[in-house]
């Protein structure tokens, strides 16, 4: 029995460096910090989550990186994550013109504070930005499809009508 255990442990430790070489880590430094980070279409979270110690393990090789924040021009680029190493991406987003009123307010509620919030299929931020008494998303009056997509579990999709100077809540 001891021989089998020793062989299994040796095999595991021999494979660990191989697995590490097939991945790398990604660190993203973006201003503003609320910018959403997407790799190959998968939402990883707001850029502020990539703080001093936070990195994401990504398969080594080429990937599509998207940085999205509704008040700024979207950035889409190819990145190459080196095997066993860290890739640091730094980006200053370019502001879009400020929209004109009237506005209504959209608030969201989700157990996942970093759940991605999409309006008509476009990323607008994460739940934590729109879920308390002092926060909300200002939108021109109209009908919108709102999708709240947590990291795990089912997405919530609702059609809402936003009216000027009124608040709509999606949960």
Short mmCIF file of the C-alpha atoms (twelve columns), coordinates in Angstrom:
data_MODEL
# 
_entry.id   MODEL 
# 
loop_
_atom_site.group_PDB 
_atom_site.id 
_atom_site.type_symbol 
_atom_site.label_atom_id 
_atom_site.label_alt_id 
_atom_site.label_comp_id 
_atom_site.label_asym_id 
_atom_site.label_seq_id 
_atom_site.Cartn_x 
_atom_site.Cartn_y 
_atom_site.Cartn_z 
_atom_site.pdbx_PDB_model_num 
ATOM 1   C CA . UNK A 1   0.000   0.000  0.000   1 
ATOM 2   C CA . UNK A 2   2.827   2.423  0.810   1 
ATOM 3   C CA . UNK A 3   4.355   1.853  -2.625  1 
ATOM 4   C CA . UNK A 4   1.097   2.733  -4.417  1 
ATOM 5   C CA . UNK A 5   0.663   5.882  -2.326  1 
ATOM 6   C CA . UNK A 6   4.242   6.948  -3.024  1 
ATOM 7   C CA . UNK A 7   3.776   6.424  -6.761  1 
ATOM 8   C CA . UNK A 8   0.509   8.389  -6.773  1 
ATOM 9   C CA . UNK A 9   2.097   11.315 -4.901  1 
ATOM 10  C CA . UNK A 10  5.105   11.297 -7.230  1 
ATOM 11  C CA . UNK A 11  2.851   11.317 -10.288 1 
ATOM 12  C CA . UNK A 12  0.790   14.206 -8.886  1 
ATOM 13  C CA . UNK A 13  3.879   16.328 -8.154  1 
ATOM 14  C CA . UNK A 14  5.303   15.531 -11.594 1 
ATOM 15  C CA . UNK A 15  2.098   16.732 -13.297 1 
ATOM 16  C CA . UNK A 16  1.740   19.996 -11.323 1 
ATOM 17  C CA . UNK A 17  4.511   21.865 -13.217 1 
ATOM 18  C CA . UNK A 18  2.998   20.674 -16.520 1 
ATOM 19  C CA . UNK A 19  -0.433  22.107 -15.576 1 
ATOM 20  C CA . UNK A 20  1.158   25.406 -14.489 1 
ATOM 21  C CA . UNK A 21  2.929   25.728 -17.847 1 
ATOM 22  C CA . UNK A 22  -0.377  25.448 -19.716 1 
ATOM 23  C CA . UNK A 23  -1.798  28.491 -17.919 1 
ATOM 24  C CA . UNK A 24  -0.703  32.001 -17.098 1 
ATOM 25  C CA . UNK A 25  -2.202  34.804 -15.055 1 
ATOM 26  C CA . UNK A 26  -3.879  38.013 -16.137 1 
ATOM 27  C CA . UNK A 27  -3.770  41.264 -14.200 1 
ATOM 28  C CA . UNK A 28  -5.773  44.232 -15.520 1 
ATOM 29  C CA . UNK A 29  -5.219  47.850 -14.485 1 
ATOM 30  C CA . UNK A 30  -7.972  50.006 -15.978 1 
ATOM 31  C CA . UNK A 31  -9.250  53.480 -15.201 1 
ATOM 32  C CA . UNK A 32  -12.076 53.752 -14.293 1 
ATOM 33  C CA . UNK A 33  -12.030 50.737 -11.953 1 
ATOM 34  C CA . UNK A 34  -15.691 49.897 -12.547 1 
ATOM 35  C CA . UNK A 35  -14.875 48.870 -16.141 1 
ATOM 36  C CA . UNK A 36  -15.995 45.297 -16.846 1 
ATOM 37  C CA . UNK A 37  -13.302 42.814 -17.865 1 
ATOM 38  C CA . UNK A 38  -14.218 40.051 -20.342 1 
ATOM 39  C CA . UNK A 39  -11.929 37.297 -21.659 1 
ATOM 40  C CA . UNK A 40  -13.226 35.309 -24.623 1 
ATOM 41  C CA . UNK A 41  -16.707 36.674 -23.900 1 
ATOM 42  C CA . UNK A 42  -16.713 35.565 -20.236 1 
ATOM 43  C CA . UNK A 43  -17.224 38.279 -17.639 1 
ATOM 44  C CA . UNK A 44  -14.474 38.149 -14.989 1 
ATOM 45  C CA . UNK A 45  -15.629 41.138 -12.928 1 
ATOM 46  C CA . UNK A 46  -14.923 44.855 -12.578 1 
ATOM 47  C CA . UNK A 47  -11.328 46.000 -13.144 1 
ATOM 48  C CA . UNK A 48  -11.108 47.155 -9.514  1 
ATOM 49  C CA . UNK A 49  -11.188 43.450 -8.537  1 
ATOM 50  C CA . UNK A 50  -7.769  43.089 -10.176 1 
ATOM 51  C CA . UNK A 51  -6.163  44.982 -7.257  1 
ATOM 52  C CA . UNK A 52  -2.635  44.530 -5.983  1 
ATOM 53  C CA . UNK A 53  -2.897  40.796 -5.265  1 
ATOM 54  C CA . UNK A 54  -5.812  39.743 -7.495  1 
ATOM 55  C CA . UNK A 55  -5.039  38.003 -10.767 1 
ATOM 56  C CA . UNK A 56  -6.983  35.503 -12.865 1 
ATOM 57  C CA . UNK A 57  -5.633  32.195 -14.123 1 
ATOM 58  C CA . UNK A 58  -6.134  31.942 -17.877 1 
ATOM 59  C CA . UNK A 59  -5.129  29.274 -20.392 1 
ATOM 60  C CA . UNK A 60  -1.825  30.167 -22.038 1 
ATOM 61  C CA . UNK A 61  -2.191  31.486 -25.566 1 
ATOM 62  C CA . UNK A 62  -4.198  34.057 -27.505 1 
ATOM 63  C CA . UNK A 63  -7.485  35.442 -26.151 1 
ATOM 64  C CA . UNK A 64  -9.982  38.195 -26.897 1 
ATOM 65  C CA . UNK A 65  -10.007 40.873 -24.178 1 
ATOM 66  C CA . UNK A 66  -12.902 43.309 -23.914 1 
ATOM 67  C CA . UNK A 67  -13.068 46.253 -21.509 1 
ATOM 68  C CA . UNK A 68  -16.569 47.729 -21.259 1 
ATOM 69  C CA . UNK A 69  -18.017 50.635 -19.295 1 
ATOM 70  C CA . UNK A 70  -21.145 52.403 -20.625 1 
ATOM 71  C CA . UNK A 71  -19.748 55.930 -20.175 1 
ATOM 72  C CA . UNK A 72  -16.557 55.100 -22.103 1 
ATOM 73  C CA . UNK A 73  -15.549 53.747 -25.510 1 
ATOM 74  C CA . UNK A 74  -15.322 49.966 -25.429 1 
ATOM 75  C CA . UNK A 75  -11.849 48.485 -25.910 1 
ATOM 76  C CA . UNK A 76  -11.504 45.139 -27.706 1 
ATOM 77  C CA . UNK A 77  -8.076  43.642 -28.323 1 
ATOM 78  C CA . UNK A 78  -6.165  40.388 -28.671 1 
ATOM 79  C CA . UNK A 79  -3.847  39.385 -25.847 1 
ATOM 80  C CA . UNK A 80  -1.360  36.553 -25.560 1 
ATOM 81  C CA . UNK A 81  -1.018  35.056 -22.089 1 
ATOM 82  C CA . UNK A 82  2.460   33.551 -21.660 1 
ATOM 83  C CA . UNK A 83  2.678   30.047 -20.221 1 
ATOM 84  C CA . UNK A 84  3.576   30.071 -16.523 1 
ATOM 85  C CA . UNK A 85  3.856   33.889 -16.415 1 
ATOM 86  C CA . UNK A 86  1.746   36.971 -15.681 1 
ATOM 87  C CA . UNK A 87  0.435   39.349 -18.337 1 
ATOM 88  C CA . UNK A 88  -0.341  42.861 -17.091 1 
ATOM 89  C CA . UNK A 89  -2.720  44.959 -19.203 1 
ATOM 90  C CA . UNK A 90  -3.018  48.694 -18.445 1 
ATOM 91  C CA . UNK A 91  -5.630  50.895 -20.098 1 
ATOM 92  C CA . UNK A 92  -7.041  54.406 -19.700 1 
ATOM 93  C CA . UNK A 93  -10.594 54.432 -21.091 1 
ATOM 94  C CA . UNK A 94  -11.807 57.295 -23.331 1 
ATOM 95  C CA . UNK A 95  -14.969 59.066 -22.106 1 
ATOM 96  C CA . UNK A 96  -18.077 59.329 -24.304 1 
ATOM 97  C CA . UNK A 97  -20.194 62.517 -24.487 1 
ATOM 98  C CA . UNK A 98  -22.500 63.019 -21.491 1 
ATOM 99  C CA . UNK A 99  -26.149 62.102 -22.320 1 
ATOM 100 C CA . UNK A 100 -28.925 64.691 -21.909 1 
ATOM 101 C CA . UNK A 101 -31.950 64.322 -19.544 1 
ATOM 102 C CA . UNK A 102 -34.731 63.398 -18.898 1 
ATOM 103 C CA . UNK A 103 -33.815 60.187 -17.040 1 
ATOM 104 C CA . UNK A 104 -35.467 57.492 -15.003 1 
ATOM 105 C CA . UNK A 105 -33.581 55.287 -12.544 1 
ATOM 106 C CA . UNK A 106 -32.993 51.543 -12.729 1 
ATOM 107 C CA . UNK A 107 -31.977 49.690 -9.550  1 
ATOM 108 C CA . UNK A 108 -30.935 46.036 -9.352  1 
ATOM 109 C CA . UNK A 109 -30.841 43.502 -6.524  1 
ATOM 110 C CA . UNK A 110 -28.879 40.237 -6.587  1 
ATOM 111 C CA . UNK A 111 -27.165 38.059 -3.975  1 
ATOM 112 C CA . UNK A 112 -23.982 38.320 -6.095  1 
ATOM 113 C CA . UNK A 113 -22.718 41.890 -5.737  1 
ATOM 114 C CA . UNK A 114 -20.502 41.436 -8.817  1 
ATOM 115 C CA . UNK A 115 -23.286 40.015 -10.997 1 
ATOM 116 C CA . UNK A 116 -23.002 41.577 -14.463 1 
ATOM 117 C CA . UNK A 117 -25.870 43.899 -15.451 1 
ATOM 118 C CA . UNK A 118 -26.753 44.091 -19.156 1 
ATOM 119 C CA . UNK A 119 -29.242 46.508 -20.735 1 
ATOM 120 C CA . UNK A 120 -30.473 45.445 -24.201 1 
ATOM 121 C CA . UNK A 121 -27.515 43.042 -24.403 1 
ATOM 122 C CA . UNK A 122 -24.855 45.640 -23.556 1 
ATOM 123 C CA . UNK A 123 -22.805 45.490 -20.345 1 
ATOM 124 C CA . UNK A 124 -23.601 48.431 -18.032 1 
ATOM 125 C CA . UNK A 125 -21.853 47.497 -14.800 1 
ATOM 126 C CA . UNK A 126 -22.187 45.166 -11.855 1 
ATOM 127 C CA . UNK A 127 -25.023 44.799 -9.369  1 
ATOM 128 C CA . UNK A 128 -23.157 46.520 -6.515  1 
ATOM 129 C CA . UNK A 129 -23.248 49.792 -8.492  1 
ATOM 130 C CA . UNK A 130 -27.053 49.888 -8.731  1 
ATOM 131 C CA . UNK A 131 -28.408 48.282 -5.569  1 
ATOM 132 C CA . UNK A 132 -28.735 50.717 -2.671  1 
ATOM 133 C CA . UNK A 133 -30.628 53.862 -1.757  1 
ATOM 134 C CA . UNK A 134 -27.923 56.189 -3.097  1 
ATOM 135 C CA . UNK A 135 -27.167 54.341 -6.323  1 
ATOM 136 C CA . UNK A 136 -28.960 53.576 -9.563  1 
ATOM 137 C CA . UNK A 137 -28.495 53.637 -13.302 1 
ATOM 138 C CA . UNK A 138 -29.908 56.707 -15.058 1 
ATOM 139 C CA . UNK A 139 -31.559 55.794 -18.365 1 
ATOM 140 C CA . UNK A 140 -33.626 57.776 -20.876 1 
ATOM 141 C CA . UNK A 141 -37.337 56.889 -20.757 1 
ATOM 142 C CA . UNK A 142 -38.117 53.752 -22.747 1 
ATOM 143 C CA . UNK A 143 -38.495 49.978 -22.617 1 
ATOM 144 C CA . UNK A 144 -35.412 47.877 -21.903 1 
ATOM 145 C CA . UNK A 145 -34.465 44.231 -21.490 1 
ATOM 146 C CA . UNK A 146 -32.468 43.920 -18.262 1 
ATOM 147 C CA . UNK A 147 -30.314 40.844 -17.581 1 
ATOM 148 C CA . UNK A 148 -28.568 40.277 -14.254 1 
ATOM 149 C CA . UNK A 149 -26.001 37.506 -14.655 1 
ATOM 150 C CA . UNK A 150 -24.398 36.170 -11.451 1 
ATOM 151 C CA . UNK A 151 -21.099 34.237 -11.481 1 
ATOM 152 C CA . UNK A 152 -23.059 31.091 -10.605 1 
ATOM 153 C CA . UNK A 153 -26.741 30.339 -10.854 1 
ATOM 154 C CA . UNK A 154 -29.364 31.476 -13.295 1 
ATOM 155 C CA . UNK A 155 -29.549 34.890 -14.900 1 
ATOM 156 C CA . UNK A 156 -32.575 37.084 -14.271 1 
ATOM 157 C CA . UNK A 157 -34.042 38.590 -17.455 1 
ATOM 158 C CA . UNK A 158 -36.874 41.124 -17.335 1 
ATOM 159 C CA . UNK A 159 -38.412 43.669 -19.637 1 
ATOM 160 C CA . UNK A 160 -38.941 47.011 -17.883 1 
ATOM 161 C CA . UNK A 161 -40.305 50.402 -18.820 1 
ATOM 162 C CA . UNK A 162 -38.347 53.344 -17.456 1 
ATOM 163 C CA . UNK A 163 -40.258 56.597 -16.980 1 
ATOM 164 C CA . UNK A 164 -38.754 60.050 -16.433 1 
ATOM 165 C CA . UNK A 165 -38.093 60.859 -12.755 1 
ATOM 166 C CA . UNK A 166 -39.262 57.398 -11.589 1 
ATOM 167 C CA . UNK A 167 -37.407 54.338 -10.294 1 
ATOM 168 C CA . UNK A 168 -37.724 50.746 -11.517 1 
ATOM 169 C CA . UNK A 169 -36.263 47.819 -9.550  1 
ATOM 170 C CA . UNK A 170 -35.174 44.495 -11.075 1 
ATOM 171 C CA . UNK A 171 -34.290 41.587 -8.802  1 
# 
